[in-house]
């Protein structure tokens, strides 16, 4: 794995994808997305 150290300092937090880039949502999309349940 490129850029990772043996101590894990460059490791992402649990559940975070390596290539994750947060999507900037407009207000319409945000209101729709927040209605999606987080757990089944």
PyMOL Python script that loads the backbone (N, CA, C, O; Angstrom):
from pymol import cmd

cmd.read_pdbstr("""\
ATOM      1  N   UNK A   1       0.854  -1.176   0.000  1.00  0.00           N
ATOM      2  CA  UNK A   1       0.000   0.000   0.000  1.00  0.00           C
ATOM      3  C   UNK A   1       0.897   1.235   0.000  1.00  0.00           C
ATOM      4  O   UNK A   1       1.751   1.377   0.875  1.00  0.00           O
ATOM      5  N   UNK A   2       0.720   2.094  -0.932  1.00  0.00           N
ATOM      6  CA  UNK A   2       1.562   3.272  -1.067  1.00  0.00           C
ATOM      7  C   UNK A   2       1.224   4.307  -0.003  1.00  0.00           C
ATOM      8  O   UNK A   2       0.050   4.603   0.223  1.00  0.00           O
ATOM      9  N   UNK A   3       2.237   4.857   0.649  1.00  0.00           N
ATOM     10  CA  UNK A   3       2.051   5.926   1.610  1.00  0.00           C
ATOM     11  C   UNK A   3       1.672   5.474   3.010  1.00  0.00           C
ATOM     12  O   UNK A   3       1.585   6.310   3.909  1.00  0.00           O
ATOM     13  N   UNK A   4       1.447   4.209   3.228  1.00  0.00           N
ATOM     14  CA  UNK A   4       1.088   3.726   4.558  1.00  0.00           C
ATOM     15  C   UNK A   4       2.351   3.336   5.313  1.00  0.00           C
ATOM     16  O   UNK A   4       3.317   2.852   4.724  1.00  0.00           O
ATOM     17  N   UNK A   5       2.328   3.548   6.593  1.00  0.00           N
ATOM     18  CA  UNK A   5       3.469   3.179   7.421  1.00  0.00           C
ATOM     19  C   UNK A   5       3.093   1.984   8.279  1.00  0.00           C
ATOM     20  O   UNK A   5       1.920   1.629   8.389  1.00  0.00           O
ATOM     21  N   UNK A   6       4.086   1.376   8.878  1.00  0.00           N
ATOM     22  CA  UNK A   6       3.847   0.209   9.725  1.00  0.00           C
ATOM     23  C   UNK A   6       3.014   0.584  10.953  1.00  0.00           C
ATOM     24  O   UNK A   6       2.308  -0.262  11.501  1.00  0.00           O
ATOM     25  N   UNK A   7       3.091   1.838  11.387  1.00  0.00           N
ATOM     26  CA  UNK A   7       2.331   2.263  12.560  1.00  0.00           C
ATOM     27  C   UNK A   7       0.906   2.645  12.211  1.00  0.00           C
ATOM     28  O   UNK A   7       0.084   2.831  13.108  1.00  0.00           O
ATOM     29  N   UNK A   8       0.594   2.764  10.931  1.00  0.00           N
ATOM     30  CA  UNK A   8      -0.768   3.069  10.518  1.00  0.00           C
ATOM     31  C   UNK A   8      -1.127   4.541  10.579  1.00  0.00           C
ATOM     32  O   UNK A   8      -2.310   4.880  10.542  1.00  0.00           O
ATOM     33  N   UNK A   9      -0.148   5.422  10.672  1.00  0.00           N
ATOM     34  CA  UNK A   9      -0.439   6.855  10.777  1.00  0.00           C
ATOM     35  C   UNK A   9      -1.187   7.384   9.556  1.00  0.00           C
ATOM     36  O   UNK A   9      -1.996   8.303   9.681  1.00  0.00           O
ATOM     37  N   UNK A  10      -0.930   6.821   8.385  1.00  0.00           N
ATOM     38  CA  UNK A  10      -1.590   7.298   7.173  1.00  0.00           C
ATOM     39  C   UNK A  10      -2.812   6.468   6.808  1.00  0.00           C
ATOM     40  O   UNK A  10      -3.372   6.638   5.726  1.00  0.00           O
ATOM     41  N   UNK A  11      -3.229   5.577   7.690  1.00  0.00           N
ATOM     42  CA  UNK A  11      -4.380   4.734   7.411  1.00  0.00           C
ATOM     43  C   UNK A  11      -5.659   5.555   7.584  1.00  0.00           C
ATOM     44  O   UNK A  11      -5.734   6.405   8.471  1.00  0.00           O
ATOM     45  N   UNK A  12      -6.655   5.306   6.745  1.00  0.00           N
ATOM     46  CA  UNK A  12      -7.925   6.027   6.898  1.00  0.00           C
ATOM     47  C   UNK A  12      -8.664   5.536   8.138  1.00  0.00           C
ATOM     48  O   UNK A  12      -8.375   4.460   8.660  1.00  0.00           O
ATOM     49  N   UNK A  13      -9.614   6.332   8.600  1.00  0.00           N
ATOM     50  CA  UNK A  13     -10.401   5.912   9.750  1.00  0.00           C
ATOM     51  C   UNK A  13     -11.306   4.762   9.344  1.00  0.00           C
ATOM     52  O   UNK A  13     -11.548   4.541   8.157  1.00  0.00           O
ATOM     53  N   UNK A  14     -11.801   4.040  10.321  1.00  0.00           N
ATOM     54  CA  UNK A  14     -12.635   2.863  10.044  1.00  0.00           C
ATOM     55  C   UNK A  14     -13.843   3.259   9.190  1.00  0.00           C
ATOM     56  O   UNK A  14     -14.552   4.216   9.499  1.00  0.00           O
ATOM     57  N   UNK A  15     -14.058   2.509   8.122  1.00  0.00           N
ATOM     58  CA  UNK A  15     -15.201   2.760   7.262  1.00  0.00           C
ATOM     59  C   UNK A  15     -14.963   3.794   6.176  1.00  0.00           C
ATOM     60  O   UNK A  15     -15.842   4.015   5.344  1.00  0.00           O
ATOM     61  N   UNK A  16     -13.805   4.432   6.160  1.00  0.00           N
ATOM     62  CA  UNK A  16     -13.513   5.456   5.160  1.00  0.00           C
ATOM     63  C   UNK A  16     -12.802   4.808   3.977  1.00  0.00           C
ATOM     64  O   UNK A  16     -11.842   4.060   4.161  1.00  0.00           O
ATOM     65  N   UNK A  17     -13.262   5.088   2.788  1.00  0.00           N
ATOM     66  CA  UNK A  17     -12.599   4.579   1.600  1.00  0.00           C
ATOM     67  C   UNK A  17     -11.348   5.398   1.326  1.00  0.00           C
ATOM     68  O   UNK A  17     -11.297   6.586   1.644  1.00  0.00           O
ATOM     69  N   UNK A  18     -10.334   4.761   0.732  1.00  0.00           N
ATOM     70  CA  UNK A  18      -9.094   5.462   0.432  1.00  0.00           C
ATOM     71  C   UNK A  18      -9.323   6.620  -0.530  1.00  0.00           C
ATOM     72  O   UNK A  18      -8.713   7.679  -0.382  1.00  0.00           O
ATOM     73  N   UNK A  19     -10.201   6.427  -1.519  1.00  0.00           N
ATOM     74  CA  UNK A  19     -10.407   7.445  -2.544  1.00  0.00           C
ATOM     75  C   UNK A  19     -11.684   8.250  -2.316  1.00  0.00           C
ATOM     76  O   UNK A  19     -12.188   8.877  -3.248  1.00  0.00           O
ATOM     77  N   UNK A  20     -12.210   8.243  -1.107  1.00  0.00           N
ATOM     78  CA  UNK A  20     -13.479   8.923  -0.838  1.00  0.00           C
ATOM     79  C   UNK A  20     -13.310  10.432  -0.919  1.00  0.00           C
ATOM     80  O   UNK A  20     -12.438  11.008  -0.270  1.00  0.00           O
ATOM     81  N   UNK A  21     -14.141  11.052  -1.710  1.00  0.00           N
ATOM     82  CA  UNK A  21     -14.202  12.507  -1.791  1.00  0.00           C
ATOM     83  C   UNK A  21     -15.647  12.902  -1.498  1.00  0.00           C
ATOM     84  O   UNK A  21     -16.546  12.522  -2.248  1.00  0.00           O
ATOM     85  N   UNK A  22     -15.892  13.651  -0.432  1.00  0.00           N
ATOM     86  CA  UNK A  22     -17.268  14.033  -0.115  1.00  0.00           C
ATOM     87  C   UNK A  22     -17.909  14.793  -1.280  1.00  0.00           C
ATOM     88  O   UNK A  22     -17.276  15.647  -1.899  1.00  0.00           O
ATOM     89  N   UNK A  23     -19.150  14.475  -1.562  1.00  0.00           N
ATOM     90  CA  UNK A  23     -19.876  15.114  -2.645  1.00  0.00           C
ATOM     91  C   UNK A  23     -20.539  16.372  -2.119  1.00  0.00           C
ATOM     92  O   UNK A  23     -21.207  16.338  -1.086  1.00  0.00           O
ATOM     93  N   UNK A  24     -20.361  17.478  -2.821  1.00  0.00           N
ATOM     94  CA  UNK A  24     -21.017  18.720  -2.429  1.00  0.00           C
ATOM     95  C   UNK A  24     -22.435  18.697  -2.999  1.00  0.00           C
ATOM     96  O   UNK A  24     -22.628  18.633  -4.213  1.00  0.00           O
ATOM     97  N   UNK A  25     -23.419  18.752  -2.104  1.00  0.00           N
ATOM     98  CA  UNK A  25     -24.818  18.672  -2.515  1.00  0.00           C
ATOM     99  C   UNK A  25     -25.474  20.043  -2.444  1.00  0.00           C
ATOM    100  O   UNK A  25     -25.169  20.845  -1.562  1.00  0.00           O
ATOM    101  N   UNK A  26     -26.383  20.304  -3.388  1.00  0.00           N
ATOM    102  CA  UNK A  26     -27.188  21.514  -3.256  1.00  0.00           C
ATOM    103  C   UNK A  26     -28.311  21.212  -2.258  1.00  0.00           C
ATOM    104  O   UNK A  26     -28.452  20.069  -1.825  1.00  0.00           O
ATOM    105  N   UNK A  27     -29.097  22.201  -1.895  1.00  0.00           N
ATOM    106  CA  UNK A  27     -30.089  22.026  -0.834  1.00  0.00           C
ATOM    107  C   UNK A  27     -31.142  20.980  -1.203  1.00  0.00           C
ATOM    108  O   UNK A  27     -31.538  20.193  -0.343  1.00  0.00           O
ATOM    109  N   UNK A  28     -31.607  20.949  -2.455  1.00  0.00           N
ATOM    110  CA  UNK A  28     -32.594  19.943  -2.882  1.00  0.00           C
ATOM    111  C   UNK A  28     -32.074  18.533  -2.659  1.00  0.00           C
ATOM    112  O   UNK A  28     -32.751  17.694  -2.065  1.00  0.00           O
ATOM    113  N   UNK A  29     -30.861  18.284  -3.144  1.00  0.00           N
ATOM    114  CA  UNK A  29     -30.275  16.953  -3.018  1.00  0.00           C
ATOM    115  C   UNK A  29     -30.026  16.600  -1.557  1.00  0.00           C
ATOM    116  O   UNK A  29     -30.262  15.465  -1.144  1.00  0.00           O
ATOM    117  N   UNK A  30     -29.552  17.563  -0.775  1.00  0.00           N
ATOM    118  CA  UNK A  30     -29.289  17.319   0.639  1.00  0.00           C
ATOM    119  C   UNK A  30     -30.565  16.892   1.368  1.00  0.00           C
ATOM    120  O   UNK A  30     -30.549  15.944   2.154  1.00  0.00           O
ATOM    121  N   UNK A  31     -31.665  17.593   1.105  1.00  0.00           N
ATOM    122  CA  UNK A  31     -32.922  17.260   1.774  1.00  0.00           C
ATOM    123  C   UNK A  31     -33.395  15.862   1.401  1.00  0.00           C
ATOM    124  O   UNK A  31     -33.958  15.158   2.241  1.00  0.00           O
ATOM    125  N   UNK A  32     -33.175  15.445   0.146  1.00  0.00           N
ATOM    126  CA  UNK A  32     -33.553  14.092  -0.274  1.00  0.00           C
ATOM    127  C   UNK A  32     -32.644  13.049   0.361  1.00  0.00           C
ATOM    128  O   UNK A  32     -33.118  12.023   0.848  1.00  0.00           O
ATOM    129  N   UNK A  33     -31.344  13.307   0.357  1.00  0.00           N
ATOM    130  CA  UNK A  33     -30.373  12.335   0.862  1.00  0.00           C
ATOM    131  C   UNK A  33     -30.533  12.118   2.365  1.00  0.00           C
ATOM    132  O   UNK A  33     -30.394  10.992   2.841  1.00  0.00           O
ATOM    133  N   UNK A  34     -30.819  13.169   3.109  1.00  0.00           N
ATOM    134  CA  UNK A  34     -30.927  12.995   4.567  1.00  0.00           C
ATOM    135  C   UNK A  34     -32.154  12.189   4.969  1.00  0.00           C
ATOM    136  O   UNK A  34     -32.243  11.741   6.112  1.00  0.00           O
ATOM    137  N   UNK A  35     -33.111  11.991   4.049  1.00  0.00           N
ATOM    138  CA  UNK A  35     -34.283  11.165   4.334  1.00  0.00           C
ATOM    139  C   UNK A  35     -33.996   9.673   4.193  1.00  0.00           C
ATOM    140  O   UNK A  35     -34.806   8.851   4.624  1.00  0.00           O
ATOM    141  N   UNK A  36     -32.865   9.308   3.602  1.00  0.00           N
ATOM    142  CA  UNK A  36     -32.501   7.903   3.424  1.00  0.00           C
ATOM    143  C   UNK A  36     -32.079   7.336   4.776  1.00  0.00           C
ATOM    144  O   UNK A  36     -31.175   7.882   5.410  1.00  0.00           O
ATOM    145  N   UNK A  37     -32.714   6.250   5.234  1.00  0.00           N
ATOM    146  CA  UNK A  37     -32.324   5.675   6.527  1.00  0.00           C
ATOM    147  C   UNK A  37     -30.880   5.175   6.492  1.00  0.00           C
ATOM    148  O   UNK A  37     -30.431   4.618   5.490  1.00  0.00           O
ATOM    149  N   UNK A  38     -30.160   5.380   7.593  1.00  0.00           N
ATOM    150  CA  UNK A  38     -28.758   4.976   7.658  1.00  0.00           C
ATOM    151  C   UNK A  38     -28.612   3.481   7.925  1.00  0.00           C
ATOM    152  O   UNK A  38     -27.616   2.878   7.527  1.00  0.00           O
ATOM    153  N   UNK A  39     -29.590   2.880   8.593  1.00  0.00           N
ATOM    154  CA  UNK A  39     -29.553   1.443   8.892  1.00  0.00           C
ATOM    155  C   UNK A  39     -30.812   0.781   8.368  1.00  0.00           C
ATOM    156  O   UNK A  39     -31.874   1.397   8.285  1.00  0.00           O
ATOM    157  N   UNK A  40     -30.668  -0.488   8.017  1.00  0.00           N
ATOM    158  CA  UNK A  40     -31.842  -1.247   7.570  1.00  0.00           C
ATOM    159  C   UNK A  40     -32.597  -1.764   8.762  1.00  0.00           C
ATOM    160  O   UNK A  40     -33.620  -2.430   8.603  1.00  0.00           O
TER     161      UNK A  40
END
""", "prot")
cmd.dss("prot")
cmd.show_as("cartoon", "prot")
cmd.util.cbc("prot")
cmd.orient("prot")
